[in-house]
Amino acid sequence: MNEQEAYQTVVKNQIINDDDVKRYAKAAVPERKPALRVLKPVTIALAALLLVFGAAMTIPAARAEVLGWFAPSSARDYIGTDPKDREPVPEIDGMVVDASQNQTEIKLNYVADEPYWREIGENFSATLGETFFDGRDIYLRIDFEGLSGYPVFENAWCPSLPADALLPALLAAEDGTEPESHLVLTLPDGKELPAWMAAAERPVDGAFIRSFRERFDPHRSYDEETAAAWREESLAHCRANGARAVADVHIDRPDEYRFYPDNGRTLGDYIDENGYLTLYVRYWVSVDRAEPETKLDVDLGTVKVNMTGYRDMKTRSVAVENGTIELFGDAEISDWLFDLDPSRGVRSCSVDLNGVKLQVATPGTVDILGVHDLQILVTTPDGWSEEQKRVFARNLLFDVKIDDDLTITYGGGLTDNGDGSYTMCIDLGDGIPLNRIATIETVTLTPVLHLTSFPESAIVLKVN
């Protein structure tokens, strides 16, 4: 586990679950009789609202407005959303390739001769969807039909629930090891591009997960009968709805991407004269024991990716209005790595912030997908120990305000420059609705250190 993965793990574990808060609050308040006279008008109002919403969705102009409220906030979200359910971004659509138009026959290479796996193999069906390359990552949507999507659904959703015990692994090995889904994109000569794959959130899945959250209490144990009922419920959900996944391969400059072992070629050498890359898609599921055991192996077909369209994306420059700020005062900061590995640091340390300077090194650019390559130089005072510098770097975040009505928190990605300074490279894509990016005028970055904000100190950038 690297530091970025460790950071994400700790953050996920520390985030307060709002459903748990509601549950505890409800338990702390004496139970009251249902307020029928209040609930009935509210229920009628909600029903009326749903009717209005449904009617609005039948009107093209109103539908476009409604979809705008739920606009995808990243390239992954955009590709993971069905075209009819998203607000179109023409500049992105011009670079998207729909693989479903040329879907080749699925080839089932292997399926384990075990219950459920046989059912998955006998009825396996999946559709390759859209591909998109944004200059940094290749994205591919895959729609798994029926029970074919269960390994993806279980692996992707179970860790996001209050506890892994919520949906006990239906397809787990006898030793309790859960299956892992893999996707490999292969070039014509056999070179592989391992892909990271995750379920794409859909309204039907969100409603299903919320229904479990409402019933599940992480502080109590459930008998096997209850667990079995929930397993059957999750199975029924997948049989009826399947699952959607988005594969992601980080490339970042195809002409510089080299393979291991090096064959003397870069990924750019595989792009044809029309700017397209051909990839063969293989999906397999394994149970990782001492030696991985394959449970399912399927060739899904071939896709093409437009690898040069991103070069035509329009970019806007960024001007620095206030590019240097200094912090002051004392702070007690915790080392979140201590809980994972005490040998790597101390639990907490005190720092005198006087002399800490944050300065824009590179203002970056803005395109249709976000703010890119914004670099902040972080200088620490003389006299700080190496441990203080490391803990400070791990705790530094920014509250990033887009214009006056959208704030997202950004952290991580600090590089030690070796001279007492650090560089944070900020890429603001996720979290900003794509339909908002084209209108960005101001980006304001306020430093946050261990839950302490410094509102009087802010870096201000203007987008031209």
NORSUL-V998876 format. One record per residue. RES is the residue in one letter. PHI is phi in whole degrees, -180 to 180 (NA if undefined). OMEGA is omega in degrees with one decimal (999 if undefined). D_LAST is the distance of its C-alpha to the last C-alpha in Angstrom with 1 decimal. Layout:
RES,PHI,OMEGA,D_LAST
RES,PHI,OMEGA,D_LAST
//
This chain:
M,NA,177.7,40.1
N,-85,-174.2,37.3
E,-66,179.7,35.4
Q,-65,178.5,32.5
E,-66,177.9,35.1
A,-63,178.2,37.1
Y,-59,-178.5,34.1
Q,-64,180.0,33.5
T,-63,-178.7,37.2
V,-66,-179.8,37.5
V,-60,179.8,34.5
K,-61,-178.0,36.0
N,-73,-176.0,39.4
Q,-93,-179.3,38.2
I,-66,180.0,36.2
I,-77,178.9,38.3
N,-81,-175.5,39.4
D,-65,177.8,39.0
D,-68,176.9,42.0
D,-64,179.5,44.1
V,-59,179.2,43.2
K,-62,-178.1,44.3
R,-65,-179.6,47.4
Y,-66,178.8,48.4
A,-64,179.6,47.7
K,-64,-179.0,49.8
A,-68,-177.1,52.6
A,-81,-178.3,52.6
V,-103,179.4,53.1
P,-55,-178.8,56.6
E,-68,179.4,56.7
R,-118,175.3,57.0
K,-70,-179.3,58.4
P,-56,178.3,55.9
A,-86,-172.9,54.7
L,-63,-176.6,55.5
R,-68,178.0,55.1
V,-88,-175.3,51.4
L,-65,-175.2,50.6
K,-64,176.3,52.0
P,-61,179.0,49.7
V,-63,179.6,46.7
T,-62,178.3,47.7
I,-62,-179.5,48.2
A,-64,179.3,44.7
L,-65,178.5,43.1
A,-62,178.6,45.1
A,-64,179.1,44.0
L,-62,178.7,40.3
L,-64,178.0,40.8
L,-65,177.7,42.4
V,-63,178.8,39.5
F,-59,-179.8,37.1
G,-63,178.7,39.2
A,-66,179.8,39.5
A,-62,-177.0,35.7
M,-69,177.6,35.3
T,-87,179.9,37.5
I,-101,-173.3,35.3
P,-51,-177.5,32.4
A,-65,179.7,29.9
A,-69,178.6,30.9
R,-60,179.3,31.0
A,-62,179.6,27.4
E,-67,-179.9,26.5
V,-64,179.0,28.7
L,-60,178.6,27.4
G,-63,179.1,23.9
W,-66,-176.0,25.3
F,-113,-175.6,26.4
A,-62,174.7,23.5
P,-56,-176.8,23.7
S,-116,175.7,21.4
S,-167,176.7,21.7
A,-62,179.2,22.7
R,-64,178.2,26.2
D,-62,-177.4,26.4
Y,-62,-179.8,25.2
I,-70,-179.4,27.9
G,-78,179.4,30.4
T,-104,178.3,30.2
D,-60,-177.4,32.4
P,-51,-178.2,30.4
K,-74,-177.6,32.2
D,-108,-179.4,31.2
R,-129,175.7,27.4
E,-77,-175.1,24.7
P,-64,169.3,23.8
V,-118,-171.3,20.5
P,-52,-177.6,21.3
E,-66,175.7,19.1
I,-75,-178.4,21.0
D,-58,178.5,24.3
G,-69,179.9,24.1
M,-106,-177.9,24.5
V,-81,176.0,27.1
V,-117,-179.6,30.7
D,-91,-177.5,33.5
A,-74,-176.8,36.4
S,-65,-179.8,38.7
Q,-70,-179.1,39.3
N,-126,-177.8,41.1
Q,-64,176.3,42.6
T,-92,-176.2,45.6
E,-69,178.4,48.6
I,-74,179.8,48.4
K,-117,178.1,50.9
L,-86,-177.5,52.4
N,-82,-177.5,53.4
Y,-162,170.5,54.9
V,-145,-178.4,55.5
A,-65,-179.4,57.6
D,-86,-177.9,60.9
E,-140,177.4,60.4
P,-54,-178.5,60.0
Y,72,177.5,56.5
W,-65,176.7,55.4
R,-62,179.6,57.9
E,-64,177.9,56.6
I,-64,-178.1,53.0
G,-65,-177.1,54.2
E,-68,-175.9,56.3
N,-118,-174.0,53.6
F,-66,178.9,50.5
S,-154,179.1,47.8
A,-152,179.7,44.0
T,-123,174.7,41.4
L,-77,-176.1,38.5
G,-101,-174.9,35.4
E,-88,171.2,31.9
T,-118,-179.5,30.4
F,-157,174.3,26.8
F,-121,-175.8,25.2
D,-101,-178.2,21.6
G,96,-179.9,21.8
R,-130,-176.3,23.3
D,-136,170.2,26.0
I,-95,178.0,28.4
Y,-116,178.4,29.1
L,-143,176.4,32.3
R,-94,177.0,33.7
I,-130,175.8,37.4
D,-105,177.4,39.5
F,-93,-178.0,42.9
E,-93,174.8,45.5
G,55,-175.9,48.1
L,-67,176.9,49.5
S,-57,-176.6,47.8
G,-90,-174.3,44.8
Y,-63,178.0,46.8
P,-58,178.3,46.1
V,-65,-178.3,42.4
F,-61,-176.0,42.6
E,-67,-179.0,44.9
N,-64,-173.4,43.1
A,-79,-172.1,39.6
W,-92,-175.6,40.6
C,-58,-179.4,43.5
P,-64,-178.2,41.6
S,-86,179.6,39.2
L,-85,-177.0,42.2
P,-56,177.6,43.9
A,-158,-178.4,46.3
D,-63,-177.7,47.2
A,-71,-176.9,50.6
L,-60,177.1,49.2
L,-118,-179.3,49.5
P,-53,-171.3,52.1
A,-59,-179.8,51.6
L,-66,-175.2,53.5
L,-103,-176.1,53.4
A,-68,175.1,54.0
A,-72,-178.2,56.5
E,-61,-179.6,59.8
D,-86,177.3,58.4
G,89,-179.1,55.6
T,-72,-179.2,52.9
E,-84,178.1,50.2
P,-73,177.7,49.0
E,-120,179.5,45.6
S,-91,-179.1,43.7
H,-132,174.1,42.3
L,-136,178.4,40.3
V,-126,175.4,40.4
L,-102,-172.2,38.6
T,-114,176.5,40.8
L,-78,-177.0,40.1
P,-54,-179.2,42.8
D,-94,176.2,44.5
G,97,176.9,44.8
K,-65,-173.8,42.0
E,-107,173.0,40.6
L,-118,-179.9,37.1
P,-60,-176.2,38.0
A,-113,170.4,35.7
W,-90,-174.5,35.0
M,-130,177.7,35.8
A,-143,178.1,35.4
A,-65,175.1,36.3
A,-91,-176.1,33.6
E,-69,176.0,33.8
R,-125,179.8,35.3
P,-54,-177.4,36.5
V,-66,178.4,40.1
D,-74,179.7,39.8
G,-60,178.7,38.0
A,-64,-179.5,40.9
F,-65,-180.0,43.4
I,-65,179.8,42.2
R,-63,179.9,42.0
S,-64,177.3,45.5
F,-72,-179.7,46.7
R,-60,-178.0,44.8
E,-68,-176.8,46.6
R,-101,-170.1,50.0
F,-95,175.4,49.5
D,-115,-176.3,50.5
P,-67,-176.0,49.6
H,-100,177.1,52.4
R,-133,179.4,55.3
S,-99,-180.0,56.9
Y,-119,-179.5,57.5
D,-76,-176.1,60.6
E,-64,179.5,60.6
E,-64,178.1,61.4
T,-66,179.5,58.1
A,-61,180.0,56.1
A,-65,178.7,57.8
A,-64,178.7,56.9
W,-68,176.3,53.2
R,-61,-179.4,53.4
E,-65,178.7,54.8
E,-66,178.9,52.2
S,-68,175.7,49.4
L,-62,-179.7,51.3
A,-62,178.1,51.7
H,-60,-178.3,47.9
C,-70,178.1,47.2
R,-62,-177.5,50.0
A,-84,-170.2,48.5
N,-121,-176.3,44.8
G,65,179.6,44.4
A,-154,178.2,41.2
R,-118,179.4,37.8
A,-128,173.3,36.2
V,-123,176.5,33.1
A,-90,-176.0,33.6
D,-138,174.9,30.9
V,-117,179.8,31.2
H,-79,-176.8,28.8
I,-112,-179.8,28.4
D,55,178.7,25.2
R,74,-178.9,25.5
P,-55,-176.9,28.5
D,-72,177.4,29.5
E,-113,-177.5,30.1
Y,-74,-179.8,31.6
R,-113,-176.0,35.3
F,-97,173.6,38.3
Y,-124,-4.2,41.0
P,-70,-175.7,43.4
D,-66,177.3,41.7
N,-105,177.7,42.9
G,82,-179.0,41.1
R,-123,172.4,38.5
T,-106,179.1,34.9
L,-61,179.2,33.6
G,-59,-179.8,31.9
D,-69,-177.6,35.5
Y,-94,-179.4,36.2
I,-80,-176.2,33.5
D,-77,-174.8,35.2
E,-66,178.7,34.4
N,-94,177.1,32.5
G,90,-177.4,30.2
Y,-110,176.6,32.1
L,-114,178.7,33.8
T,-99,-178.4,37.1
L,-133,173.8,38.0
Y,-97,-172.0,41.3
V,-108,177.7,41.0
R,-121,-179.8,43.7
Y,-121,177.3,44.1
W,-147,-178.2,46.7
V,-125,-179.4,47.8
S,-133,170.4,49.8
V,-109,-175.7,51.6
D,-87,171.7,50.9
R,-111,175.0,54.2
A,-60,173.8,55.5
E,-129,-178.3,54.9
P,-56,178.7,52.4
E,-114,-178.1,54.4
T,-74,177.0,52.8
K,-109,-177.4,53.3
L,-152,179.7,51.4
D,-143,-174.0,50.1
V,-137,168.2,48.4
D,-91,-174.9,46.8
L,-91,179.2,44.2
G,129,-174.3,43.5
T,-122,176.1,40.9
V,-131,173.0,37.1
K,-118,-179.1,34.6
V,-126,175.8,31.1
N,-77,-172.8,28.3
M,-96,-176.7,27.2
T,-119,-177.1,25.0
G,-61,-177.1,23.0
Y,-61,-178.6,20.2
R,-66,-179.0,19.5
D,-92,179.8,18.2
M,-65,178.4,15.6
K,-73,178.6,12.2
T,-120,175.8,9.6
R,-118,179.7,5.9
S,-82,-179.0,5.5
V,-122,178.5,5.9
A,-106,-179.0,7.1
V,-91,176.7,10.5
E,-94,172.6,11.7
N,-135,-169.4,15.1
G,-106,-178.6,16.0
T,-137,175.6,19.8
I,-136,178.2,22.2
E,-126,177.8,26.0
L,-97,179.8,28.4
F,-153,180.0,31.9
G,95,178.5,35.1
D,-107,178.4,37.3
A,-147,172.2,36.7
E,-105,-175.4,39.0
I,-119,-177.9,37.3
S,-97,176.6,38.9
D,-99,-175.7,39.0
W,-68,177.7,38.6
L,-75,-176.1,40.0
F,-61,-178.1,43.3
D,-67,178.8,44.4
L,-85,-177.1,43.8
D,-155,-176.7,45.5
P,-57,-178.5,47.0
S,-72,-174.7,47.6
R,-91,-177.7,43.8
G,-178,178.6,43.2
V,-113,-177.2,44.3
R,-67,178.4,44.0
S,-160,176.5,42.1
C,-155,179.0,41.6
S,-98,177.6,40.6
V,-137,172.0,37.9
D,-93,-172.8,37.2
L,-78,-179.2,33.4
N,-61,-178.1,33.5
G,102,175.0,31.8
V,-73,-177.4,29.4
K,-123,175.8,26.0
L,-118,-172.7,22.8
Q,-139,177.2,20.1
V,-70,177.1,16.8
A,-92,177.8,18.0
T,-138,-176.4,15.2
P,-72,177.7,11.7
G,80,-179.8,11.6
T,-138,177.5,9.5
V,-127,171.9,9.1
D,-127,-174.8,11.3
I,-69,-177.0,13.7
L,-105,177.9,15.8
G,145,177.7,13.8
V,-99,-173.0,12.3
H,-124,170.4,14.2
D,59,172.4,15.8
L,-82,-176.5,14.8
Q,-117,178.9,17.8
I,-113,176.0,19.5
L,-89,-178.4,22.5
V,-111,-178.8,25.3
T,-111,179.2,28.1
T,-100,-176.2,31.5
P,-71,171.8,34.1
D,-65,177.9,37.2
G,99,176.4,40.2
W,-71,174.8,38.7
S,-76,178.1,40.8
E,-62,179.5,39.5
E,-67,177.6,40.2
Q,-62,179.7,38.1
K,-63,-177.8,35.1
R,-66,-178.4,35.5
V,-66,177.1,36.0
F,-60,-178.6,33.0
A,-62,-179.4,30.7
R,-73,-176.2,32.1
N,-96,-174.9,31.4
L,-75,176.1,27.9
L,-128,172.7,25.4
F,-132,164.8,22.1
D,-85,-176.2,21.6
V,-104,179.2,17.9
K,-100,176.1,16.7
I,-98,-172.4,14.0
D,54,-176.9,13.2
D,-120,-170.7,16.8
D,-134,179.4,18.9
L,-145,179.3,18.8
T,-126,175.3,20.1
I,-128,179.8,21.2
T,-103,-177.5,23.1
Y,-127,177.1,22.5
G,-154,178.6,25.1
G,92,175.3,26.8
G,80,178.2,26.0
L,-82,178.1,26.9
T,-110,179.0,28.3
D,-76,-179.1,30.9
N,-83,176.6,30.3
G,82,-178.3,34.0
D,-125,-177.5,33.6
G,90,179.2,33.2
S,-118,178.6,29.5
Y,-133,174.6,27.6
T,-122,174.9,24.3
M,-104,177.0,22.7
C,-98,-174.1,20.5
I,-106,176.4,18.5
D,-124,-174.8,17.7
L,-99,175.3,16.6
G,-123,178.3,17.8
D,-61,176.6,21.1
G,103,177.8,21.1
I,-104,178.1,17.9
P,-54,-176.7,19.1
L,-59,-179.5,17.7
N,-77,177.0,17.4
R,-98,-170.8,15.0
I,-61,-177.0,12.5
A,-64,-176.3,10.9
T,-108,-178.9,10.3
I,-60,176.4,9.1
E,-117,-176.0,7.2
T,-134,174.4,9.2
V,-122,-178.4,11.4
T,-118,-178.5,14.6
L,-114,178.5,17.3
T,-110,-178.7,20.9
P,-68,177.1,23.7
V,-132,-179.0,26.7
L,-130,177.4,30.0
H,53,176.8,33.0
L,71,176.2,32.1
T,-105,-179.6,31.4
S,-96,178.9,27.9
F,-122,-173.5,26.6
P,-63,-179.3,24.6
E,-79,179.8,24.8
S,-120,-177.8,22.9
A,-149,171.8,19.3
I,-88,-176.5,16.4
V,-122,179.1,13.2
L,-122,176.7,9.7
K,-113,-180.0,6.4
V,-94,-177.6,3.8
N,-83,999,0.0
//
